[in-house]
């Protein structure tokens, strides 16, 4: 079986099971993908495949080194790449092989990895548990970060300073509700991190 597949989040919806139960689902456009590079213990020290999502990106937007990397695998139109480790029982994929969504089945369990939505200054509180400023007497401090650097020396922001932003999020053990192979759509139960149109990596569940 394939270790995973790349895709894009379409959005959320709901489906009805045969017994009338309403299930909230997320629609993912998963694949088609191509194996851009095969990593082996002899050459790289570990077993993995580098997958590329085929979405017909403009060739003129790719740098020459990146275009040459894709050309070796015949992977024209790829701009989103991710590496997936191979585990015992996974297919022995080769460079140039295609990975399609029909290799998933309903009731399979998957882990979905995406980048969370930005929350503006609110993410300072969510990520780093900042307190924020006073909320009364006309204070306009809110959840702003406050000072982030020194004065004339060293005149820069130190690396690792806690700031707002998004982050990678993994949602584990989501159930595959349906697979629409003709449209490359994977329907999973529950919510998936990131905005509509955001890239995701769908991996078979570890546990």
C-alpha positions as CSV (number, residue, x, y, z in Angstrom):
1,X,0.0,0.0,0.0
2,X,1.1,3.6,-0.6
3,X,2.5,5.5,2.5
4,X,0.7,8.7,1.7
5,X,-0.5,11.3,-0.8
6,X,-0.4,15.0,-1.3
7,X,-3.4,17.2,-1.9
8,X,-5.3,20.4,-1.4
9,X,-8.1,21.2,1.0
10,X,-11.4,22.0,-0.9
11,X,-13.6,22.7,2.1
12,X,-16.0,21.2,4.6
13,X,-19.4,19.6,4.0
14,X,-21.6,16.9,5.4
15,X,-22.8,13.5,4.3
16,X,-25.5,11.2,5.4
17,X,-24.8,7.6,6.3
18,X,-27.2,4.8,5.4
19,X,-28.8,4.9,8.9
20,X,-29.5,8.7,8.6
21,X,-26.5,9.9,10.7
22,X,-25.1,13.2,9.6
23,X,-21.3,13.2,9.4
24,X,-19.2,16.4,9.1
25,X,-16.5,15.8,6.5
26,X,-13.6,17.6,4.8
27,X,-13.1,17.3,1.0
28,X,-9.5,16.9,-0.1
29,X,-8.3,17.0,-3.7
30,X,-5.7,14.2,-3.3
31,X,-3.3,13.6,-6.2
32,X,-2.4,12.7,-8.7
33,X,1.1,12.5,-7.4
34,X,4.4,11.3,-8.9
35,X,7.5,9.9,-7.2
36,X,10.1,12.6,-7.9
37,X,12.9,10.9,-6.0
38,X,13.5,7.5,-4.3
39,X,15.7,7.5,-1.3
40,X,17.4,4.2,-0.2
41,X,19.6,3.2,2.7
42,X,22.5,2.7,0.4
43,X,22.4,6.2,-1.1
44,X,20.7,8.3,1.6
45,X,20.8,6.2,4.8
46,X,17.0,5.7,5.0
47,X,13.9,4.5,3.0
48,X,11.7,7.3,1.7
49,X,10.0,8.7,-1.4
50,X,9.7,12.3,-2.4
51,X,6.2,12.9,-3.8
52,X,5.2,15.8,-6.0
53,X,1.6,17.0,-6.5
54,X,0.8,17.3,-10.2
55,X,-1.2,20.5,-10.8
56,X,0.3,21.9,-14.0
57,X,2.3,24.8,-12.6
58,X,3.9,27.2,-15.1
59,X,7.4,25.9,-16.1
60,X,8.6,29.5,-16.3
61,X,8.1,29.9,-12.6
62,X,10.5,27.1,-11.6
63,X,14.2,27.7,-11.0
64,X,16.6,25.8,-13.3
65,X,17.8,23.5,-10.6
66,X,14.2,22.7,-9.5
67,X,13.2,22.1,-13.1
68,X,16.1,19.8,-13.7
69,X,15.2,17.8,-10.6
70,X,11.7,17.3,-11.9
71,X,12.8,16.5,-15.4
72,X,14.6,13.4,-14.2
73,X,11.3,11.9,-13.0
74,X,9.2,13.3,-15.9
75,X,7.3,15.3,-13.3
76,X,6.4,18.4,-15.2
77,X,3.8,20.7,-13.6
78,X,4.9,19.9,-10.0
79,X,5.5,22.7,-7.5
80,X,4.6,21.1,-4.1
81,X,6.9,18.4,-2.8
82,X,7.0,16.4,0.4
83,X,9.0,13.5,1.6
84,X,7.3,10.4,3.1
85,X,9.2,7.7,5.0
86,X,8.5,4.1,3.9
87,X,7.5,1.5,6.5
88,X,7.5,-2.3,6.4
89,X,4.5,-3.3,4.2
90,X,4.6,-0.2,2.0
91,X,4.8,-0.5,-1.7
92,X,8.3,-0.4,-3.2
93,X,7.8,2.7,-5.3
94,X,10.2,3.8,-8.0
95,X,11.1,7.2,-9.5
96,X,8.3,8.2,-11.9
97,X,5.6,6.0,-10.4
98,X,2.2,7.5,-10.0
99,X,0.3,7.7,-6.7
100,X,-3.5,7.9,-7.0
101,X,-6.3,8.4,-4.5
102,X,-8.0,5.1,-5.5
103,X,-5.4,3.3,-3.3
104,X,-7.4,4.5,-0.3
105,X,-10.6,2.8,0.7
106,X,-13.5,3.8,3.0
107,X,-13.0,3.1,6.7
108,X,-9.2,3.6,6.3
109,X,-7.5,5.7,9.0
110,X,-5.3,8.6,8.0
111,X,-3.2,11.3,9.5
112,X,-3.6,14.7,7.8
113,X,-0.7,17.3,8.1
114,X,-1.3,20.9,7.2
115,X,-0.3,24.5,8.1
116,X,-2.8,26.2,10.5
117,X,-4.5,29.4,9.6
118,X,-2.9,32.6,10.9
119,X,-4.7,34.2,13.9
120,X,-3.1,37.6,13.8
121,X,-2.0,38.9,17.2
122,X,-4.3,36.3,18.8
123,X,-1.8,33.6,17.9
124,X,0.6,35.1,20.4
125,X,-1.8,34.1,23.2
126,X,-2.6,30.7,21.5
127,X,1.0,29.8,20.7
128,X,3.0,31.3,23.6
129,X,0.4,32.1,26.3
130,X,1.1,35.8,26.2
131,X,-1.3,37.8,28.5
132,X,-2.0,40.8,26.3
133,X,-2.5,44.4,27.6
134,X,-5.3,45.8,29.7
135,X,-8.8,45.7,28.2
136,X,-10.3,48.8,29.8
137,X,-9.8,52.6,30.2
138,X,-9.2,53.2,26.6
139,X,-6.2,50.9,26.3
140,X,-5.5,50.0,22.7
141,X,-2.7,47.5,23.5
142,X,-4.9,44.4,22.9
143,X,-3.0,41.3,22.0
144,X,-0.1,43.1,20.3
145,X,3.3,41.7,20.9
146,X,4.9,44.8,22.4
147,X,8.6,45.4,22.0
148,X,10.5,42.8,20.1
149,X,14.0,44.1,19.9
150,X,16.7,46.2,21.5
151,X,17.6,49.8,20.9
152,X,20.7,51.1,19.1
153,X,22.5,47.9,20.1
154,X,22.2,45.3,18.6
155,X,19.6,47.0,16.4
156,X,18.1,43.7,15.4
157,X,15.6,41.0,16.5
158,X,17.2,38.0,18.0
159,X,16.5,34.6,16.4
160,X,13.9,32.6,18.3
161,X,11.9,35.6,19.5
162,X,8.4,34.5,20.3
163,X,6.0,36.0,17.7
164,X,2.7,35.5,16.0
165,X,2.4,33.1,13.1
166,X,1.1,29.8,11.8
167,X,2.5,26.4,12.5
168,X,2.3,22.8,11.2
169,X,-0.5,20.8,12.7
170,X,-1.2,17.0,12.5
171,X,-4.7,15.6,13.0
172,X,-4.5,11.9,13.6
173,X,-6.8,8.9,12.9
174,X,-9.4,10.6,10.6
175,X,-11.7,8.1,9.0
176,X,-11.9,8.0,5.2
177,X,-15.7,8.2,4.5
178,X,-15.6,8.1,0.7
179,X,-13.2,8.1,-2.3
180,X,-14.2,9.7,-5.6
181,X,-11.5,8.4,-7.9
182,X,-12.7,10.1,-11.0
183,X,-12.3,13.5,-9.5
184,X,-9.3,12.7,-7.2
185,X,-11.3,13.6,-4.1
186,X,-10.8,12.1,-0.7
187,X,-13.6,12.6,1.8
188,X,-12.5,12.4,5.5
189,X,-14.5,12.7,8.6
190,X,-13.8,15.8,10.7
191,X,-11.8,18.9,10.3
192,X,-8.4,19.4,8.7
193,X,-5.9,22.1,9.5
194,X,-5.4,25.1,7.1
195,X,-7.5,27.3,4.8
196,X,-9.4,26.2,1.8
197,X,-6.9,25.7,-1.0
198,X,-4.1,25.0,1.5
199,X,-1.7,22.1,0.8
200,X,-1.9,19.0,3.0
201,X,-0.1,15.7,3.3
202,X,-2.3,12.6,3.9
203,X,-0.5,9.7,5.5
204,X,-1.7,6.3,6.6
205,X,-2.3,6.4,10.4
206,X,0.5,5.3,12.6
207,X,-1.8,3.9,15.3
